[in-house]
Amino acid sequence: MQHWWFPANASSYGGQLDSLFFVILYITGAVFLIVEVALLYFLFRYRRGANQTATYIEGSTAAEIVWTTIPAAICIFLALFSQRLWSEIKDPDRIPPDAVPLEITAKQFEWHIRYPGPDGRQGSDDDFSKRNELHVVVGRNYAFRLTSEDVIHSFFVPVFRLKQDAVPGMHLSGWFRPTSTGQWEIACAELCGLGHYRMRGRVWVHTAEDFDRWQASQAAGAAPAAPPADSVASSGARAS
Amino acid sequence: MSTATVAAEHAARGRHEDRPFIRKYVFSTDHKIIGIQFLFLSLLFLLAGGLLAMTIRWQLGFPGQPMPGGGVMPETMAPGGVVLPEFYNALVTMHGTFMVFFAIMPLLVGVFANYLIPLKIGAPDMAFPTLNMWSFWLMIPAGTLMLASFFVEGGAAAAGWTAYAPLSANPEYSGVSAGQQLWCLSLIVFALSSLLGSVNYITTVVNLRAPGMTWFRMPLSIWALFVTAILAILAVPILAGALIMLLFDQTLGTHFFLPAEGGQPLLWQHLFWFFGHPEVYILILPAMGITSDVISNGSRKPIFGYHSMVYALIGIAFLGWIVWGHHMFQSGMNPTLGTTFMASTLVIAVPSAIKVFNWLGTMWRGSIHFTTPMLNGVAFVSMFVIGGLSGMFMAAAPVDIYIHDTYFIVAHIHYVLFGGSLFAIFAGIYFWFPSMFGRMMSERLGKIHFVLTFVTYNLTFFPMHILGMGGHMRRIYDPSQYEFLRPLMPMNRFITISAFLLLAAQLPFMVNFVWSLFRGKKAELNPWRDNGLEWTVPSPPPHGNFAETPTVYRGPYEFSSPLAEEDFLPQNRPVAAP
């Protein structure tokens, strides 16, 4: 579903999130119309001077029961309906086991993303870090661990419909799966100080081949910690 | 304590007319004068908060361009009228702080609880008149400290009105030291003022009701203010405690909220929102009460479902304590807890819905008089519906992932606090102005003010929902920094222009208010043909309110009763059995 006001969706759960938004929009829109139309009708129909006097009515138990139970039913339905998607996105136990691990560290006013390198494991010699650059492969699951070095930031990727606060002293996990290739922005959504408005990063969703080419260039260019031969070898192993 | 003993005390203190001017109008213990003092003070803060908002809007609509008239701002804030990023963060912080703590809350509670409670329950004054005087006079140092913080080194607090730690706790992160401390101190004094007021309102309602004024004969405005006072007396100390901890972190080297030394940043959010969500209801319940009184009067019909209106108020107040976590869905709080808060938050929509339907029921088959108070009361209902329904989007935690901390939230809070609370405040001011000052406000100017405000308000705040859906973050100094926000810039400019028109739309109100104070038509007795006890005495009511303690025979909403010849039946008028 493409709508002009939402940015494009490029993640596996983004579509469901948008659909839930529209389910709520239809329900609340219907309630809104019923209430406002009734209000306007009453204002017109029962205006003073329309040759009528007020009728002395104190209330109606039946009406109270109706307009208590119907909203209650709608709200309980919404809570149950939303719960599934919420736990799919946020429950740490439901992070796909095959996900590529990323370490994301926020600090005033930039995002540091640590990649697992060709071996796919964090904490090994071929890891490398990029500032404000998130490079991922379309269709692959990613699990991130998010923290902050100073104040609270919020990691916000609008096209992934992903937002998670980065809290100093906590390592929070989450996941996403990009569904289309392209290049978009990362924003900070929590007021974090003077440079909050320009704490901007970029996300590239590559094809697997493009990503491997990019990763190889990173490993060749940077990676001072690891012996160059090692990293080239393992990178080659991954590419083949 | 009973009404009789308070009345006796009043008599013993001698005639009020003999008191010197300063005890009568400045350091007054008369609840009516105190209410009016709160009115003047909080309207000034409302204007100041509005001017801060204009500066915010200018920067968002026209980033980096000099603001017209902005040259009056000091070099340290906006050189040449161009707002600096550090000043922008102070602007959003102080706009929220002014509006929540120094405008809307004192307008609703300081003004209407003070002015209305004794008059409407038939009491000569508050239970503790001297404490009441202090509750107003503490607002002066609180407000002064807050205003002074603009002029200290580093400027005013810039961590948002929610003051999330560690940004607020460690000056190294925000660049603001003294300003943030003054912010804490000011709000601690404010908290004391609020507590003195609340203890007074509760005691007065419990003990000083006139004979016959049973609980279920109280006007819904008084019910709402009573429930609000209970919320305040339980919630405000939590704010004060959290502020003291924050102040200690800033000044004494404690680390309640600083993680490097073992503190917990989320603790601040839990404490702040455990206060903050009941606070949201403190800011809306009195508005609901005022609206109920005004709509029943304007429809010339009893309020529909009086008892369920009372139970809905109480229900909201109870549930209001278990929903605070919905502010923290993305904070890193355990997601399972998020599920619980999602459920409780959706459930709290039910009592709000009950109230809306009962207001509609009140208008149904009424005889609707389009007075200025009634127009503003109806606007409250129609705008509160939008604010309530937009809350459903955030309550659904998965949707909140996307719209959290965006303009969708900004739209929502303004639909509740402006579209809701402020329209009810306008309704209340137009309605009780004659009682306060003995003169009517101009209906013509009132209607012009209403129409212009209603239109420009919606033009300003409705498009913010769409900005939020576009992903536009809150509290960003320059949205044009982001490619994905650039297409939204025309809408930002549209909102800015609407906001300036909204400010201009307040001119008829200001003129009306000041002009009517001195030149308004003299109010006749009971100008709105209402049933409340406050209209059975001259306007403005004398010190001590009632020449003799009134006796109450019925509820406050007996409009168009078959027992009466006129379409109203005051609470204290005896009716011979048919």
Interface residues (C-beta under 8 A of the other chain):
Chain A: W5 F6 P7 Q16 L17 L20 F21 I24 L25 I27 T28 V31 F32 V35 E36 A38 L39 F42 L43 Y46 R47 R48 Q52 T53 A54 T55 Y56 I57 E58 G59 S60 A63 E64 W67 T68 P71 A72 C75 I76 L78 A79 S82 Q83 L85 W86 S87 I89 K90 D91 P92 Q108 D150 V151 I152 S154 F156 P158 R161 L162 K163 Q164 D165 V167 P168 G169 M170 L172 W184 E185 A187 C188 A189 E190 L191 C192 G193 L194 G195 H196 Y197 R198 R200
Chain B: P85 E86 N89 V92 A158 A159 G160 Y164 P166 L167 Y173 S174 G175 P259 A260 G263 Q264 P265 L266 S299 R300 K301 P302 F304 G305 Y306 H307 S308 Q330 S331 G332 P335 T336 G338 T339 M342 A343 L346 V347 A349 V350 A353 I354 V356 F357 N358 L360 G361 M363 W364 R365 G366 S367 I368 H369 F370 V378 V381 S382 V385 I386 L389 S390 M392 F393 A395 A396 A397 P398 V399 I401 Y402 H404 D405 T406 I466 M469 G470 G471 M473 R474 R475 I476 Y477 D478 P479 Q481 Y482 E483 F484 F559 S560 S561 P562 D567
